[in-house]
């Protein structure tokens, strides 16, 4: 395919017409919604005019071949990445499916619609970065008089249990203070779940970032062989997400696959 991505902006009704009956297990944010006959007719008319579907007998519609190929990749990918951003200003969700040469992406839009995109597989990191807003867009403005920090990023190392509200009897006073500071300065989060085949089993990996007053902070696991699961707090930018996901994506793609 060409080097440039293709992007389609669809209303919720238009996406429902395109996707209905063609995706086996879509994430809830991208599941087709029921439409009234009039609403379906309006959506079909707009889709036909845009060259996204063609009509057939009996009121049926079919996506044009390029869009049908996008749906096939979403339904039977090599691996999927599900992204969720939440914060005071609302939420955004993404669904990315990696095929042999392409990545197909879906993003929720503020008006309730979705963006359907197709890009070369080598652009996976770029497509993921597009889905990550600046941390300030997630946290929104802090209430007057409640600004939590001086703009210096939160940094250090913590037991993961402290961030999960789980018992952490071995935590030091310094670690507990750092966890409380991070919580005080956080007003949003990002999670990214990667799922793919690893031989005959299903492999998965997860990434977590926090939106703070001083920007995004990534939680980087630090295997040290000890009994506690430690994470480093690392300042990150939206464009870093591809590098953070690369080890998990690479490991799943390199795993032996069952012959179909």
C-alpha positions, 0 to 999 in steps of 0.5 A: 500500500502507499506510505500515507494513511487513509482516514475516514470520519464516521458518525455513530450511526454510519459506523453502526451501518458499516460494522453491523454483523461484520465484527465478532467481538468489538470492544464496547466503545466500538460496538454497533448501536441500534438504529431506527429505520429513518436513522439507518436510511440517513446514515446509508445515504451519507455513506453511499454518497461518500463512496464507503458502502454500496447498496444491494437488493432488499435494503442490504449494504456492503462496504466497498472493498478497501473498507471491507478489508479494514473490517477483516483486519479488525476481526482477524488481526495478528494482534490488537492494542486497546487504548483507554484514556480517562480524566477530568475532561472525559475519555478517549478509546482506541482499537488498533489491529495489526495485519501482515502489512497494515495497521487499522485503527479506530478512535472515539471522537468527542461528538460520539463518532469514530475515526477509521484509519488504515496505515502501513504497519511500520507506522504503528507507533505513529498511529498510537501517538496520534491517539494520546492527547497531551496530559493537560488535555486530560487533566483539564485546569486545576481548580483555583488554589488547588494547583498541586505542584510546581511543574517539576515531574514526579520521579522515583521508584515505587512498589506497584502495590502502593499504586494499586491500594494493595497491602505493601508491608515492606514499603518505606516512609519515603515510598509512601510519601512519593505515592501520596504525592503522585496521587495528589498530582494525578487527574487522569490515566492511560492504559494500553493492552496488547493481546496476540497469539504466543504459539498455541496460547494467548499472550498479553502485555500492558502499559500504564501512564498517569496524567499529572500536573507536570505531564505524563508519567509512565510506570516502567516495571523494574524486574530486580528479582526481589519479592516486591514488584517495583516500578520507575516513574518516568516522564514521557510524551505522547510520541514515546508510546510506540517505543514503550509498546515495541518490546511486547509487540515484537515478542508477540510477533516473533512467537511461533504461530499455529498453522491455520 
